[in-house]
Amino acid sequence: MKAKLWIGTALNFFLLGPGYLFFTPRKLLGAFLTVGAVLATYVEQVPLKGLADKTPFEVMFVAFFCLALGCAIDGYQEIKRSLAPPA
């Protein structure tokens, strides 16, 4: 149980969503987070031609770190709840 908990948490931190897909009933949320993260990461990693100021990309990096951390914490709590034996 603990391995699934930490695997799901790590998946949500690094990929934003697969922890929900694999370990919780919240499949739609997981799918949207995963697709959004992949698309936004593409935008983040491709520098715009002629853009001298990197500030927008630095802000985007911080924003995605916050999203990843939030998803990891929420995923941890959700997976822990879903794996807990019924009372």
Secondary structure, DSSP 8 states (H G I E B T S, - for coil): -HHHHHHHHHHHHHHSSHHHHHHSS-HHHHHHHHHHHHHHHHHHHS--TT----HHHHHHHHHHHHHHHHHHHHHHHHHHHHHS---
